Amino acid sequence: MSRKRRLLLKVEDAAIDFFNYLHEEKPKMLYFFPLILVAWVIERWAFSLSNWVPLALAVWLTIQYGSYQRKQLVDDLNKKWNRVVLNISPSTPLEHCEWLNKLLTEIWSNFLNPKLSTRLSDIVEKRLKLRKPKLIERVELQDFSLGSSPPSLGLQGMQWLTIGDLRFIRLGFDWDTNDMSILMFAKLAKPLIGTARIVVNSLHIKGDLLVTPILDGKALLYSFVSTPEVRIGVAFGSGGSQSLPATELPGVSTWLDKLFTDTLVKTMVEPRRRCISLPAVDLRKKAVGGIIYVKVISANKLSRSCFKGNPSRRQLNGTSNGFSENKSDDKDLQTFVEVELEELTRRTDVRLGPTPRWDATFNMVLHDNTGILRFNLHECPPGSVKYDYLASCEIKMRHVEDDSTIMWAIGPVSGIIAKHAKFCGDEVEMVVPFEGANSGELKVGIIVKEWQLSDGSHSVNKLRVSSSQQSLNGSSNLQVRTGRKLTITVVEGKDFAAKDKSGKFDPYVKLQYGKVVYRTRTSHTTNPVWNHTFEFDEIGDGEYLKVKCLNEDTFGDENIGSATVNLEGLMENSVRDVWIPLERVSSGELRLQIEAVRVDDQEGSRGSPSGSGNGWIELVLIEGRDLVAADLRGTSDPYVRVHYGNLKKKTKVISRTLNPKWNQTLDFPDDGSPLLLYVKDHNNVLPTSSIGECVVEYQMLPPNQMADKWIPLQGVKKGEIHIQITRKVPEMQRRPSLDAGPSLSHLHQIPTQIKEMMVKFRSLMEDGNIEGLSTALSELEMLEDTQETYIEQLETEQMLLLGKIKELGQEIINSSPSTIRRSYS
């Protein structure tokens, strides 16, 4: 290329840069060019204006070009200065920070000490349960106070550091205190007998801190540069003031030192960092749990060679699991991702290649205001039933007091990746490199669906705000946590991990709240629907609901997942409808509907005269008509299963008809529960199939007045059911109870009849009479249902009798208090 050509190209580039500068800095100036062009045309072809137009244009262009040159010079100087600061001068001189320690001393006793003591006590309590020495069977944290002496910061000063594009503050941390008090109560394991009190009365931590502002100053990340020096003073005692040397329990002092150091290393030693949020507005909200949607999108730059040097990889069959030097082709790499959040784990499907894409979304639950999402990458070697761990990465999240969420992770070269979700429902995408790998990164999406707050409200989802959600976000007027009933409905489940190789799957659910345990009926599908409602007396002090799903089996029921549900912050007259993911299994979710109801309001506020506790519901199932044909022969074997709260009853089976007549009466204690009817088709071999369902609205019926209804069945194209229902009230009409003699005698005869039926079963099985077996099975089921009916009726009679005795005693006390007082005296 000639010299003249190169010069023309430089002039052309300079002109383009100049016009780009005019377009960005002074966009309105460009509109003057058409006007100048029109003036030039008039000057050239119509009539002469004056000579000042070309002169003014030249002067204006000269001024603008001078401004452009000055701006270019300033930008060049700034770039050179940034290069000097970032590369040549990575740190500033030490700055004295006596003011910081003085401020810390002023706010320590009334603000920082209580806040840090509460926060750290929760962390220490969790760690104590997970890790304890063999000499201790159980340990409990009874008291936690950090004392009146705050740590010292930056005694030798602090300085700003620059690493990459991030700015850090580095300052020393020295905490040497002898007035702290951490009291633990330990039960000693065998061969030792008894208990001991472990007292931590001194603490020494020394190291260097790194503090990093992120998100334009909305939060600070802090961590130790390296593992700090930690010393803990321990004393032992068997009584209140008795103190014994630490050698009384060997290894305990070393255990506490190691426990404290390991906790620091896993949470706040580089590159692990913790977060302090600095919200612009503090709404005084404290989160106690949240629902998180995690989407594992894709991975990039996966290669066997990049994970080859990972020391945490597990070896498979004595080899490096296919990481041989001659396997440079990564197209057959089969990987999946396992997502962890506390005790909850989920995994994606297996995908092929170095850039797999999963697009798998999981519903996760958090039981605190902070959490760590960990993503473990595994390989499934072809032809092998085992899989190999490759690498992992993690994302931390924290609720901010302005009702937003901060998420951060370790970036490339130990950098920082930070995102800010300004409201619930705001999706955040992050690309996080795998730790310890030469390459490879994971792309994930995170949506915080809602935060559950300690005052009973929920954070607002701005993407989907409904009237019910708005009511939840008001101030809670239910601060009292006692005297309420918890109504918990196990609605349905989905995606359960069926472990039975035979294909048989019979799930049911157990609920434990305090010492009360309930269970649902057994279903026969991986996506069951129960709609079972249970009632608990609410327990204070943050009691959790424990949920356990099991698969019913002849040789012992098998656990198919469990969960812990935080019931803190429930509001009255508002149903919390949540999908709870099951923990410690690969898949499975359970839908619960939870409602808190005042005991005093059960009669009135639940909407009707029902729920008095002294009456009962009399339901007569008369007949059905025009039902759906469930069999190939064009008929059905229909029966009705009735669900009333946690009570379940069913009618007899009417064979081979679409217009059955049951004429069966069922009684339930009137507590206001929903009354659900499920019409089923009986089958001896296959699971029963549904041929319709309906809800009976009885709550507004006048007492002791019978309602006769034909109710259309839902979920099917046709079919109706004929019922009669009456709300019986004993004050207005005495209940026609079971005759004591015949009922009890019949109840005592049922076990004998069941034994006779079992003998009949054996003879029918020996004869191979399948139809007889079917008839005998129906008779056995009817006997069991009859037995349950009598027992429930007797329990209802007992409950009514006890209530009457209590009322009678209260009337006697109220009517003649003076007489009773004289008799007592």
Order of alpha helices (4+ residues) and beta strands (2+ residues): alpha-alpha-alpha-alpha-alpha-beta-beta-beta-beta-beta-beta-beta-alpha-beta-beta-beta-beta-beta-beta-beta-beta-beta-beta-beta-beta-alpha-beta-beta-beta-beta-beta-beta-beta-beta-beta-beta-beta-beta-beta-beta-beta-beta-alpha-alpha-alpha
